[in-house]
């Protein structure tokens, strides 16, 4: 079976899906490294901690990251609390 191929409009470069996948994964790892270094991990208490920061004006020198389900994220959005969801790739996967 031959690899799937993406051919850009300029027709000069052919990029395989596998190569593109590796590039995307590398970029995600870079984002994750930045987040781990510059944000505080709060785990599954993300929604609670986000509300503390928003409503109690809790002083923090860093942003936070953690896990939340879609319902929690929708509630935060309705309350005017800005959040972003990013894919998180396990760095132990090949």
C-alpha positions as CSV (number, residue, x, y, z in Angstrom):
1,X,0.0,0.0,0.0
2,X,1.5,3.4,-1.0
3,X,1.3,6.3,1.4
4,X,-1.4,9.0,1.0
5,X,0.0,12.2,-0.6
6,X,-1.0,15.8,-0.3
7,X,0.0,17.9,-3.2
8,X,0.1,21.7,-2.6
9,X,-1.2,24.1,-5.3
10,X,2.3,25.0,-6.4
11,X,2.9,21.4,-7.4
12,X,6.6,21.7,-6.4
13,X,6.4,19.9,-3.0
14,X,4.8,16.6,-2.2
15,X,4.2,16.0,1.5
16,X,3.2,12.6,2.8
17,X,0.5,12.4,5.5
18,X,3.0,10.7,7.7
19,X,5.5,13.6,7.5
20,X,2.7,16.1,8.1
21,X,1.5,14.1,11.1
22,X,5.1,14.2,12.6
23,X,5.3,17.9,12.0
24,X,2.0,18.5,13.7
25,X,2.9,16.3,16.6
26,X,6.3,18.1,17.0
27,X,4.5,21.4,17.1
28,X,2.0,20.1,19.7
29,X,4.9,19.0,21.9
30,X,6.4,22.4,21.6
31,X,3.2,24.0,22.8
32,X,2.9,21.5,25.6
33,X,6.5,22.2,26.8
34,X,5.7,26.0,26.8
35,X,2.5,25.4,28.7
36,X,4.1,23.2,31.3
37,X,6.8,25.8,31.8
38,X,4.7,28.9,32.0
39,X,1.3,27.7,33.5
40,X,0.3,26.0,36.7
41,X,-1.2,22.5,36.4
42,X,-4.5,22.2,38.4
43,X,-5.7,18.9,37.1
44,X,-9.4,18.2,37.2
45,X,-9.9,21.2,39.4
46,X,-9.6,23.4,36.3
47,X,-13.2,24.8,36.3
48,X,-13.0,25.5,40.1
49,X,-9.6,27.3,39.9
50,X,-10.7,29.3,36.8
51,X,-13.7,30.6,38.8
52,X,-11.5,31.4,41.8
53,X,-9.2,33.5,39.6
54,X,-12.2,35.2,37.8
55,X,-14.5,35.9,40.7
56,X,-12.2,36.2,43.7
57,X,-9.6,38.1,41.8
58,X,-7.1,35.5,43.1
59,X,-3.7,36.8,42.4
60,X,-1.6,34.4,40.3
61,X,1.6,35.1,38.4
62,X,0.8,32.3,35.9
63,X,-2.2,31.1,34.0
64,X,-3.5,27.6,34.7
65,X,-4.1,24.5,32.7
66,X,-5.9,21.2,33.5
67,X,-8.8,19.1,32.4
68,X,-12.4,19.9,32.1
69,X,-15.3,18.3,30.3
70,X,-17.4,20.1,27.6
71,X,-20.2,20.9,30.0
72,X,-17.8,22.7,32.4
73,X,-16.2,24.6,29.5
74,X,-19.6,25.7,28.3
75,X,-20.5,26.9,31.8
76,X,-17.3,28.8,32.1
77,X,-18.0,30.4,28.7
78,X,-21.5,31.4,29.7
79,X,-20.0,33.0,32.8
80,X,-17.7,35.1,30.7
81,X,-14.5,33.2,31.7
82,X,-12.2,32.8,28.7
83,X,-10.8,29.3,28.1
84,X,-9.1,27.5,25.3
85,X,-9.1,23.8,24.5
86,X,-6.0,22.3,22.9
87,X,-5.2,18.7,21.9
88,X,-2.9,17.1,24.4
89,X,-0.6,14.4,23.0
90,X,1.0,11.8,25.3
91,X,4.7,12.2,24.9
92,X,5.2,8.4,25.6
93,X,3.6,7.5,22.3
94,X,5.9,6.9,19.3
